[in-house]
C-alpha cells in the first residue's frame, strides 16, 4: 500500500500545494528488526499532504547491514516512494542521528522527521506536525508518544507495571497540553520519538547531535536545549500521535531504575566540575531522597505509580552520584526489544 496523498483542509487550513516541500522521514535502528518492521508498516499508511515530496531513510547503527529484507518489504509497500538505507558504523545513537541529518541536508530536503524504531505513527502524524510547524513558524516541533504493549504482559506483576507506566505517560501528556493551552509549548522538551525540524535552521546554525554522548542517550533533549540557546522557535502539538511499543523486558522495576539512572548519569556527567552545577546536583540528590520517602508512603494508595517512582528516584539518585564521579552512561549498550 502506498502512502496516501490527499488535500488537507481542517483546523488551520494547512495546504502545501503552493510550493513543493521535501521531507525526509528518518529512523535510526539497531537490532530491532520486528519492531522496525512495525514502524515501517505504519509509515506506509501515512497521509501525505498534497504538494509534499516524501522520502524515507533507515539508518542502521551497526558494524554491517542486517536489515535488507525488512527494508525491501517496506519499499514494496510504499511503491513509488523512495526509501534509502544507510549504515552508520560509529556505534552511538547521536552519531546515527547525525548521519540522518547530514543525509537530509546534503540532498536538499526542507524538513527532517524522526520516529524511533520501537514506535508506530498514526496516519495523520506527519500532517499534524507540519500543520503545527506552519501555523507557528517553528524550527522544531514534537508531539505525544503513548505507551502500548508490544508483548502481552505475561504476569499480574507485568500488567501492574505497564498500567503504572501508562498512567505516568498520560499524566505527562496532560501537563504538555496545559502548557500549550497557556502559550508555553516552547518550554516542552522535544524528543526524537516524534520530531520534525526545519533544515534551513540547522544548515545556518550548524547544530548537530552531541556524538560525545556515545551510548548514553539524552542527545535529543540536549539538542533541543542547544537549539533554544541558538534562537530556535520550538513547539508541540497534541494531535500528531505516536505509539511506543513496550516489550516485556521493560515491564520491570529494574528497567525503570536503569533508565532513570542512565539519564541522571548523563546529566550529572555533563555538569560535573562546575561549582554552581555541583550545588544543583546536591540539591537534586536531596530532592530524589525526599521523593523516595514520599513515594514509599503512597504505595498503599497509588500502588504501581508509587513503586515505579521509588525505582526511578533510586536510579536517579545513584546516577547523579555516578555521573559526578565521571561515569558516562551507556544506556544503549543493551538493546531492549526485538
Secondary structure by P-SEA (a helix, b strand, c coil): cccbbbbbbcccccccccbbbbbbbcccccccaaaaaaaaaaaaacccccccbbbbbbbbcccccccaaaaaaaaaaaccbbbbbbbbccccaaaaaaaaaaaaaaacccbbbbbccccccccaaaaaaaaaaaacccccccbbbbbbbccccccaaaaaaaaaaaaaaaaaaaaaaaaaaaccccccccccccccccaaaaaaaccccccccccccaaaaaaaaaaaaacccccccccbbbbbbbccccccaaaaaaaaaaaaaaaaaaacccaaaaaaaaaaaaaaaaaaaaaaaaccccaaaaaaaaaaaaaaaaaaaaaaaccccccccccccc
